[in-house]
Amino acid sequence: MMRGAMRRRADLPSKPCRTCGRPFRWRRKWSRCWDEVHHCSERCRRQARRLRRAP
């Protein structure tokens, strides 16, 4: 027996990464903070921090 409705991956919300520009999709771990998520990966987040620090 399945719990809840199954969602197709194409039905999930997505938005572009601020660093690389590639689209990324919603993940369950971001369910509470989706509006604050701006980068597709930890690598992009670290790269953005390095770019802000560079003179």
PDB file of N, CA, C, O and CB in Angstrom:
ATOM      1  N   MET A   1       0.838  -1.182   0.000  1.00  0.00           N
ATOM      2  CA  MET A   1       0.000   0.000   0.000  1.00  0.00           C
ATOM      3  C   MET A   1       0.884   1.247   0.000  1.00  0.00           C
ATOM      4  O   MET A   1       1.844   1.330   0.766  1.00  0.00           O
ATOM      5  CB  MET A   1      -0.954  -0.003   1.217  1.00  0.00           C
ATOM      6  N   MET A   2       0.564   2.201  -0.846  1.00  0.00           N
ATOM      7  CA  MET A   2       1.353   3.419  -0.941  1.00  0.00           C
ATOM      8  C   MET A   2       0.820   4.488  -0.007  1.00  0.00           C
ATOM      9  O   MET A   2      -0.385   4.632   0.196  1.00  0.00           O
ATOM     10  CB  MET A   2       1.366   3.933  -2.370  1.00  0.00           C
ATOM     11  N   ARG A   3       1.764   5.235   0.556  1.00  0.00           N
ATOM     12  CA  ARG A   3       1.369   6.355   1.411  1.00  0.00           C
ATOM     13  C   ARG A   3       1.396   7.623   0.593  1.00  0.00           C
ATOM     14  O   ARG A   3       2.401   7.915  -0.057  1.00  0.00           O
ATOM     15  CB  ARG A   3       2.295   6.480   2.649  1.00  0.00           C
ATOM     16  N   GLY A   4       0.319   8.383   0.608  1.00  0.00           N
ATOM     17  CA  GLY A   4       0.274   9.654  -0.110  1.00  0.00           C
ATOM     18  C   GLY A   4       0.247   9.455  -1.610  1.00  0.00           C
ATOM     19  O   GLY A   4       0.282   8.331  -2.111  1.00  0.00           O
ATOM     20  N   ALA A   5       0.186  10.553  -2.304  1.00  0.00           N
ATOM     21  CA  ALA A   5       0.148  10.505  -3.760  1.00  0.00           C
ATOM     22  C   ALA A   5       1.566  10.536  -4.311  1.00  0.00           C
ATOM     23  O   ALA A   5       2.415  11.276  -3.815  1.00  0.00           O
ATOM     24  CB  ALA A   5      -0.682  11.677  -4.328  1.00  0.00           C
ATOM     25  N   MET A   6       1.812   9.752  -5.312  1.00  0.00           N
ATOM     26  CA  MET A   6       3.118   9.756  -5.965  1.00  0.00           C
ATOM     27  C   MET A   6       3.195  10.965  -6.888  1.00  0.00           C
ATOM     28  O   MET A   6       2.243  11.273  -7.605  1.00  0.00           O
ATOM     29  CB  MET A   6       3.361   8.432  -6.756  1.00  0.00           C
ATOM     30  N   ARG A   7       4.321  11.636  -6.863  1.00  0.00           N
ATOM     31  CA  ARG A   7       4.515  12.789  -7.735  1.00  0.00           C
ATOM     32  C   ARG A   7       5.557  12.427  -8.777  1.00  0.00           C
ATOM     33  O   ARG A   7       6.548  11.756  -8.489  1.00  0.00           O
ATOM     34  CB  ARG A   7       4.945  14.051  -6.925  1.00  0.00           C
ATOM     35  N   ARG A   8       5.313  12.882  -9.976  1.00  0.00           N
ATOM     36  CA  ARG A   8       6.309  12.689 -11.012  1.00  0.00           C
ATOM     37  C   ARG A   8       7.394  13.738 -10.843  1.00  0.00           C
ATOM     38  O   ARG A   8       7.132  14.842 -10.366  1.00  0.00           O
ATOM     39  CB  ARG A   8       5.673  12.764 -12.422  1.00  0.00           C
ATOM     40  N   ARG A   9       8.587  13.397 -11.228  1.00  0.00           N
ATOM     41  CA  ARG A   9       9.707  14.332 -11.100  1.00  0.00           C
ATOM     42  C   ARG A   9       9.437  15.620 -11.891  1.00  0.00           C
ATOM     43  O   ARG A   9       9.811  16.706 -11.450  1.00  0.00           O
ATOM     44  CB  ARG A   9      11.017  13.670 -11.587  1.00  0.00           C
ATOM     45  N   ALA A  10       8.804  15.505 -13.031  1.00  0.00           N
ATOM     46  CA  ALA A  10       8.506  16.672 -13.848  1.00  0.00           C
ATOM     47  C   ALA A  10       7.509  17.614 -13.177  1.00  0.00           C
ATOM     48  O   ALA A  10       7.442  18.792 -13.529  1.00  0.00           O
ATOM     49  CB  ALA A  10       7.972  16.235 -15.190  1.00  0.00           C
ATOM     50  N   ASP A  11       6.738  17.113 -12.222  1.00  0.00           N
ATOM     51  CA  ASP A  11       5.749  17.943 -11.529  1.00  0.00           C
ATOM     52  C   ASP A  11       6.337  18.739 -10.367  1.00  0.00           C
ATOM     53  O   ASP A  11       5.679  19.638  -9.843  1.00  0.00           O
ATOM     54  CB  ASP A  11       4.628  17.077 -11.021  1.00  0.00           C
ATOM     55  N   LEU A  12       7.562  18.423  -9.957  1.00  0.00           N
ATOM     56  CA  LEU A  12       8.181  19.109  -8.827  1.00  0.00           C
ATOM     57  C   LEU A  12       8.652  20.501  -9.245  1.00  0.00           C
ATOM     58  O   LEU A  12       9.052  20.689 -10.394  1.00  0.00           O
ATOM     59  CB  LEU A  12       9.362  18.286  -8.272  1.00  0.00           C
ATOM     60  N   PRO A  13       8.613  21.481  -8.339  1.00  0.00           N
ATOM     61  CA  PRO A  13       9.075  22.825  -8.682  1.00  0.00           C
ATOM     62  C   PRO A  13      10.586  22.845  -8.905  1.00  0.00           C
ATOM     63  O   PRO A  13      11.316  22.034  -8.336  1.00  0.00           O
ATOM     64  CB  PRO A  13       8.691  23.820  -7.578  1.00  0.00           C
ATOM     65  N   SER A  14      11.044  23.767  -9.728  1.00  0.00           N
ATOM     66  CA  SER A  14      12.472  23.909  -9.965  1.00  0.00           C
ATOM     67  C   SER A  14      12.804  25.388 -10.065  1.00  0.00           C
ATOM     68  O   SER A  14      11.917  26.222 -10.249  1.00  0.00           O
ATOM     69  CB  SER A  14      12.908  23.152 -11.249  1.00  0.00           C
ATOM     70  N   LYS A  15      14.098  25.710  -9.942  1.00  0.00           N
ATOM     71  CA  LYS A  15      14.564  27.079 -10.100  1.00  0.00           C
ATOM     72  C   LYS A  15      16.035  27.031 -10.492  1.00  0.00           C
ATOM     73  O   LYS A  15      16.691  26.015 -10.263  1.00  0.00           O
ATOM     74  CB  LYS A  15      14.350  27.911  -8.791  1.00  0.00           C
ATOM     75  N   PRO A  16      16.569  28.097 -11.074  1.00  0.00           N
ATOM     76  CA  PRO A  16      17.965  28.091 -11.513  1.00  0.00           C
ATOM     77  C   PRO A  16      18.923  28.348 -10.351  1.00  0.00           C
ATOM     78  O   PRO A  16      18.601  29.086  -9.420  1.00  0.00           O
ATOM     79  CB  PRO A  16      18.178  29.138 -12.604  1.00  0.00           C
ATOM     80  N   CYS A  17      20.081  27.744 -10.416  1.00  0.00           N
ATOM     81  CA  CYS A  17      21.143  27.951  -9.437  1.00  0.00           C
ATOM     82  C   CYS A  17      21.736  29.339  -9.653  1.00  0.00           C
ATOM     83  O   CYS A  17      21.954  29.747 -10.794  1.00  0.00           O
ATOM     84  CB  CYS A  17      22.243  26.846  -9.551  1.00  0.00           C
ATOM     85  N   ARG A  18      21.997  30.064  -8.577  1.00  0.00           N
ATOM     86  CA  ARG A  18      22.564  31.412  -8.689  1.00  0.00           C
ATOM     87  C   ARG A  18      23.998  31.406  -9.176  1.00  0.00           C
ATOM     88  O   ARG A  18      24.456  32.398  -9.743  1.00  0.00           O
ATOM     89  CB  ARG A  18      22.493  32.114  -7.362  1.00  0.00           C
ATOM     90  N   THR A  19      24.716  30.318  -8.970  1.00  0.00           N
ATOM     91  CA  THR A  19      26.122  30.265  -9.351  1.00  0.00           C
ATOM     92  C   THR A  19      26.319  29.746 -10.769  1.00  0.00           C
ATOM     93  O   THR A  19      26.956  30.410 -11.587  1.00  0.00           O
ATOM     94  CB  THR A  19      26.886  29.398  -8.382  1.00  0.00           C
ATOM     95  N   CYS A  20      25.782  28.572 -11.068  1.00  0.00           N
ATOM     96  CA  CYS A  20      26.029  27.959 -12.373  1.00  0.00           C
ATOM     97  C   CYS A  20      24.890  28.173 -13.364  1.00  0.00           C
ATOM     98  O   CYS A  20      25.082  27.996 -14.567  1.00  0.00           O
ATOM     99  CB  CYS A  20      26.268  26.486 -12.201  1.00  0.00           C
ATOM    100  N   GLY A  21      23.711  28.549 -12.882  1.00  0.00           N
ATOM    101  CA  GLY A  21      22.586  28.813 -13.770  1.00  0.00           C
ATOM    102  C   GLY A  21      21.786  27.595 -14.183  1.00  0.00           C
ATOM    103  O   GLY A  21      20.754  27.730 -14.841  1.00  0.00           O
ATOM    104  N   ARG A  22      22.241  26.403 -13.809  1.00  0.00           N
ATOM    105  CA  ARG A  22      21.500  25.195 -14.179  1.00  0.00           C
ATOM    106  C   ARG A  22      20.260  25.046 -13.309  1.00  0.00           C
ATOM    107  O   ARG A  22      20.291  25.398 -12.130  1.00  0.00           O
ATOM    108  CB  ARG A  22      22.394  23.947 -14.052  1.00  0.00           C
ATOM    109  N   PRO A  23      19.178  24.534 -13.863  1.00  0.00           N
ATOM    110  CA  PRO A  23      17.972  24.338 -13.052  1.00  0.00           C
ATOM    111  C   PRO A  23      18.140  23.153 -12.105  1.00  0.00           C
ATOM    112  O   PRO A  23      18.768  22.152 -12.451  1.00  0.00           O
ATOM    113  CB  PRO A  23      16.744  24.121 -13.955  1.00  0.00           C
ATOM    114  N   PHE A  24      17.570  23.277 -10.905  1.00  0.00           N
ATOM    115  CA  PHE A  24      17.551  22.157  -9.970  1.00  0.00           C
ATOM    116  C   PHE A  24      16.165  22.045  -9.387  1.00  0.00           C
ATOM    117  O   PHE A  24      15.441  23.033  -9.266  1.00  0.00           O
ATOM    118  CB  PHE A  24      18.607  22.331  -8.851  1.00  0.00           C
ATOM    119  N   ARG A  25      15.805  20.829  -9.029  1.00  0.00           N
ATOM    120  CA  ARG A  25      14.453  20.536  -8.558  1.00  0.00           C
ATOM    121  C   ARG A  25      14.372  20.466  -7.039  1.00  0.00           C
ATOM    122  O   ARG A  25      15.363  20.262  -6.338  1.00  0.00           O
ATOM    123  CB  ARG A  25      13.970  19.232  -9.153  1.00  0.00           C
ATOM    124  N   TRP A  26      13.152  20.644  -6.570  1.00  0.00           N
ATOM    125  CA  TRP A  26      12.822  20.557  -5.157  1.00  0.00           C
ATOM    126  C   TRP A  26      13.212  19.193  -4.619  1.00  0.00           C
ATOM    127  O   TRP A  26      13.062  18.181  -5.304  1.00  0.00           O
ATOM    128  CB  TRP A  26      11.326  20.821  -4.926  1.00  0.00           C
ATOM    129  N   ARG A  27      13.716  19.167  -3.387  1.00  0.00           N
ATOM    130  CA  ARG A  27      14.024  17.914  -2.698  1.00  0.00           C
ATOM    131  C   ARG A  27      13.310  17.916  -1.354  1.00  0.00           C
ATOM    132  O   ARG A  27      13.048  18.969  -0.774  1.00  0.00           O
ATOM    133  CB  ARG A  27      15.568  17.729  -2.512  1.00  0.00           C
ATOM    134  N   ARG A  28      13.007  16.744  -0.881  1.00  0.00           N
ATOM    135  CA  ARG A  28      12.271  16.633   0.383  1.00  0.00           C
ATOM    136  C   ARG A  28      13.021  17.323   1.531  1.00  0.00           C
ATOM    137  O   ARG A  28      12.395  17.932   2.398  1.00  0.00           O
ATOM    138  CB  ARG A  28      12.030  15.153   0.729  1.00  0.00           C
ATOM    139  N   LYS A  29      14.354  17.233   1.541  1.00  0.00           N
ATOM    140  CA  LYS A  29      15.108  17.843   2.644  1.00  0.00           C
ATOM    141  C   LYS A  29      15.009  19.361   2.624  1.00  0.00           C
ATOM    142  O   LYS A  29      15.304  20.009   3.629  1.00  0.00           O
ATOM    143  CB  LYS A  29      16.573  17.423   2.578  1.00  0.00           C
ATOM    144  N   TRP A  30      14.596  19.946   1.486  1.00  0.00           N
ATOM    145  CA  TRP A  30      14.418  21.395   1.391  1.00  0.00           C
ATOM    146  C   TRP A  30      12.962  21.803   1.586  1.00  0.00           C
ATOM    147  O   TRP A  30      12.616  22.952   1.310  1.00  0.00           O
ATOM    148  CB  TRP A  30      14.918  21.895   0.043  1.00  0.00           C
ATOM    149  N   SER A  31      12.111  20.919   2.044  1.00  0.00           N
ATOM    150  CA  SER A  31      10.678  21.209   2.132  1.00  0.00           C
ATOM    151  C   SER A  31      10.375  22.407   3.027  1.00  0.00           C
ATOM    152  O   SER A  31       9.451  23.167   2.738  1.00  0.00           O
ATOM    153  CB  SER A  31       9.938  19.995   2.649  1.00  0.00           C
ATOM    154  N   ARG A  32      11.133  22.590   4.103  1.00  0.00           N
ATOM    155  CA  ARG A  32      10.880  23.711   5.020  1.00  0.00           C
ATOM    156  C   ARG A  32      11.591  24.991   4.613  1.00  0.00           C
ATOM    157  O   ARG A  32      11.212  26.069   5.070  1.00  0.00           O
ATOM    158  CB  ARG A  32      11.302  23.336   6.414  1.00  0.00           C
ATOM    159  N   CYS A  33      12.609  24.903   3.766  1.00  0.00           N
ATOM    160  CA  CYS A  33      13.416  26.089   3.462  1.00  0.00           C
ATOM    161  C   CYS A  33      13.599  26.302   1.958  1.00  0.00           C
ATOM    162  O   CYS A  33      14.600  26.892   1.549  1.00  0.00           O
ATOM    163  CB  CYS A  33      14.777  25.972   4.127  1.00  0.00           C
ATOM    164  N   TRP A  34      12.672  25.846   1.133  1.00  0.00           N
ATOM    165  CA  TRP A  34      12.806  25.939  -0.323  1.00  0.00           C
ATOM    166  C   TRP A  34      13.032  27.381  -0.785  1.00  0.00           C
ATOM    167  O   TRP A  34      13.775  27.604  -1.741  1.00  0.00           O
ATOM    168  CB  TRP A  34      11.563  25.369  -1.000  1.00  0.00           C
ATOM    169  N   ASP A  35      12.415  28.354  -0.132  1.00  0.00           N
ATOM    170  CA  ASP A  35      12.582  29.750  -0.540  1.00  0.00           C
ATOM    171  C   ASP A  35      13.992  30.269  -0.260  1.00  0.00           C
ATOM    172  O   ASP A  35      14.442  31.205  -0.920  1.00  0.00           O
ATOM    173  CB  ASP A  35      11.564  30.624   0.172  1.00  0.00           C
ATOM    174  N   GLU A  36      14.690  29.680   0.701  1.00  0.00           N
ATOM    175  CA  GLU A  36      16.048  30.119   1.033  1.00  0.00           C
ATOM    176  C   GLU A  36      17.129  29.382   0.263  1.00  0.00           C
ATOM    177  O   GLU A  36      18.290  29.790   0.302  1.00  0.00           O
ATOM    178  CB  GLU A  36      16.290  29.947   2.499  1.00  0.00           C
ATOM    179  N   VAL A  37      16.780  28.303  -0.441  1.00  0.00           N
ATOM    180  CA  VAL A  37      17.772  27.529  -1.189  1.00  0.00           C
ATOM    181  C   VAL A  37      18.056  28.255  -2.505  1.00  0.00           C
ATOM    182  O   VAL A  37      17.148  28.523  -3.291  1.00  0.00           O
ATOM    183  CB  VAL A  37      17.272  26.062  -1.451  1.00  0.00           C
ATOM    184  N   HIS A  38      19.352  28.571  -2.732  1.00  0.00           N
ATOM    185  CA  HIS A  38      19.725  29.333  -3.923  1.00  0.00           C
ATOM    186  C   HIS A  38      20.728  28.614  -4.814  1.00  0.00           C
ATOM    187  O   HIS A  38      20.939  29.021  -5.956  1.00  0.00           O
ATOM    188  CB  HIS A  38      20.290  30.656  -3.517  1.00  0.00           C
ATOM    189  N   HIS A  39      21.351  27.549  -4.307  1.00  0.00           N
ATOM    190  CA  HIS A  39      22.394  26.857  -5.060  1.00  0.00           C
ATOM    191  C   HIS A  39      22.039  25.387  -5.207  1.00  0.00           C
ATOM    192  O   HIS A  39      21.431  24.786  -4.322  1.00  0.00           O
ATOM    193  CB  HIS A  39      23.763  27.014  -4.371  1.00  0.00           C
ATOM    194  N   CYS A  40      22.431  24.819  -6.344  1.00  0.00           N
ATOM    195  CA  CYS A  40      22.073  23.432  -6.639  1.00  0.00           C
ATOM    196  C   CYS A  40      22.889  22.419  -5.848  1.00  0.00           C
ATOM    197  O   CYS A  40      22.458  21.282  -5.660  1.00  0.00           O
ATOM    198  CB  CYS A  40      22.241  23.166  -8.107  1.00  0.00           C
ATOM    199  N   SER A  41      24.061  22.826  -5.387  1.00  0.00           N
ATOM    200  CA  SER A  41      24.926  21.888  -4.681  1.00  0.00           C
ATOM    201  C   SER A  41      25.809  22.625  -3.685  1.00  0.00           C
ATOM    202  O   SER A  41      25.896  23.853  -3.686  1.00  0.00           O
ATOM    203  CB  SER A  41      25.788  21.096  -5.672  1.00  0.00           C
ATOM    204  N   GLU A  42      26.451  21.848  -2.846  1.00  0.00           N
ATOM    205  CA  GLU A  42      27.403  22.409  -1.887  1.00  0.00           C
ATOM    206  C   GLU A  42      28.588  23.029  -2.624  1.00  0.00           C
ATOM    207  O   GLU A  42      29.132  24.046  -2.192  1.00  0.00           O
ATOM    208  CB  GLU A  42      27.890  21.321  -0.902  1.00  0.00           C
ATOM    209  N   ARG A  43      28.976  22.424  -3.714  1.00  0.00           N
ATOM    210  CA  ARG A  43      30.088  22.950  -4.513  1.00  0.00           C
ATOM    211  C   ARG A  43      29.777  24.346  -5.040  1.00  0.00           C
ATOM    212  O   ARG A  43      30.629  25.232  -4.963  1.00  0.00           O
ATOM    213  CB  ARG A  43      30.400  22.006  -5.681  1.00  0.00           C
ATOM    214  N   CYS A  44      28.592  24.560  -5.566  1.00  0.00           N
ATOM    215  CA  CYS A  44      28.194  25.881  -6.060  1.00  0.00           C
ATOM    216  C   CYS A  44      28.099  26.893  -4.918  1.00  0.00           C
ATOM    217  O   CYS A  44      28.457  28.058  -5.096  1.00  0.00           O
ATOM    218  CB  CYS A  44      26.849  25.791  -6.795  1.00  0.00           C
ATOM    219  N   ARG A  45      27.627  26.467  -3.767  1.00  0.00           N
ATOM    220  CA  ARG A  45      27.539  27.370  -2.621  1.00  0.00           C
ATOM    221  C   ARG A  45      28.920  27.832  -2.181  1.00  0.00           C
ATOM    222  O   ARG A  45      29.124  29.015  -1.907  1.00  0.00           O
ATOM    223  CB  ARG A  45      26.818  26.689  -1.457  1.00  0.00           C
ATOM    224  N   ARG A  46      29.884  26.891  -2.111  1.00  0.00           N
ATOM    225  CA  ARG A  46      31.259  27.257  -1.735  1.00  0.00           C
ATOM    226  C   ARG A  46      31.895  28.161  -2.776  1.00  0.00           C
ATOM    227  O   ARG A  46      32.597  29.111  -2.430  1.00  0.00           O
ATOM    228  CB  ARG A  46      32.116  26.003  -1.546  1.00  0.00           C
ATOM    229  N   GLN A  47      31.655  27.871  -4.047  1.00  0.00           N
ATOM    230  CA  GLN A  47      32.219  28.697  -5.119  1.00  0.00           C
ATOM    231  C   GLN A  47      31.670  30.123  -5.052  1.00  0.00           C
ATOM    232  O   GLN A  47      32.414  31.078  -5.274  1.00  0.00           O
ATOM    233  CB  GLN A  47      31.912  28.074  -6.498  1.00  0.00           C
ATOM    234  N   ALA A  48      30.417  30.274  -4.758  1.00  0.00           N
ATOM    235  CA  ALA A  48      29.812  31.598  -4.638  1.00  0.00           C
ATOM    236  C   ALA A  48      30.451  32.371  -3.487  1.00  0.00           C
ATOM    237  O   ALA A  48      30.704  33.570  -3.609  1.00  0.00           O
ATOM    238  CB  ALA A  48      28.288  31.481  -4.427  1.00  0.00           C
ATOM    239  N   ARG A  49      30.711  31.693  -2.371  1.00  0.00           N
ATOM    240  CA  ARG A  49      31.383  32.355  -1.234  1.00  0.00           C
ATOM    241  C   ARG A  49      32.781  32.806  -1.623  1.00  0.00           C
ATOM    242  O   ARG A  49      33.199  33.907  -1.264  1.00  0.00           O
ATOM    243  CB  ARG A  49      31.457  31.408  -0.015  1.00  0.00           C
ATOM    244  N   ARG A  50      33.522  31.954  -2.364  1.00  0.00           N
ATOM    245  CA  ARG A  50      34.872  32.329  -2.801  1.00  0.00           C
ATOM    246  C   ARG A  50      34.842  33.527  -3.736  1.00  0.00           C
ATOM    247  O   ARG A  50      35.696  34.409  -3.650  1.00  0.00           O
ATOM    248  CB  ARG A  50      35.555  31.150  -3.492  1.00  0.00           C
ATOM    249  N   LEU A  51      33.857  33.560  -4.629  1.00  0.00           N
ATOM    250  CA  LEU A  51      33.766  34.680  -5.575  1.00  0.00           C
ATOM    251  C   LEU A  51      33.431  35.986  -4.873  1.00  0.00           C
ATOM    252  O   LEU A  51      33.897  37.048  -5.285  1.00  0.00           O
ATOM    253  CB  LEU A  51      32.718  34.388  -6.641  1.00  0.00           C
ATOM    254  N   ARG A  52      32.620  35.918  -3.809  1.00  0.00           N
ATOM    255  CA  ARG A  52      32.281  37.139  -3.057  1.00  0.00           C
ATOM    256  C   ARG A  52      33.481  37.669  -2.304  1.00  0.00           C
ATOM    257  O   ARG A  52      33.630  38.883  -2.161  1.00  0.00           O
ATOM    258  CB  ARG A  52      31.137  36.872  -2.080  1.00  0.00           C
ATOM    259  N   ARG A  53      34.345  36.784  -1.815  1.00  0.00           N
ATOM    260  CA  ARG A  53      35.517  37.205  -1.044  1.00  0.00           C
ATOM    261  C   ARG A  53      36.620  37.765  -1.915  1.00  0.00           C
ATOM    262  O   ARG A  53      37.369  38.633  -1.467  1.00  0.00           O
ATOM    263  CB  ARG A  53      36.051  36.052  -0.246  1.00  0.00           C
ATOM    264  N   ALA A  54      36.746  37.295  -3.148  1.00  0.00           N
ATOM    265  CA  ALA A  54      37.836  37.711  -4.023  1.00  0.00           C
ATOM    266  C   ALA A  54      37.737  39.195  -4.357  1.00  0.00           C
ATOM    267  O   ALA A  54      36.652  39.711  -4.625  1.00  0.00           O
ATOM    268  CB  ALA A  54      37.834  36.883  -5.305  1.00  0.00           C
ATOM    269  N   PRO A  55      38.883  39.877  -4.340  1.00  0.00           N
ATOM    270  CA  PRO A  55      38.867  41.325  -4.639  1.00  0.00           C
ATOM    271  C   PRO A  55      38.658  41.617  -6.106  1.00  0.00           C
ATOM    272  O   PRO A  55      38.623  42.781  -6.505  1.00  0.00           O
ATOM    273  CB  PRO A  55      40.158  41.967  -4.190  1.00  0.00           C
TER     274      PRO A  55
END
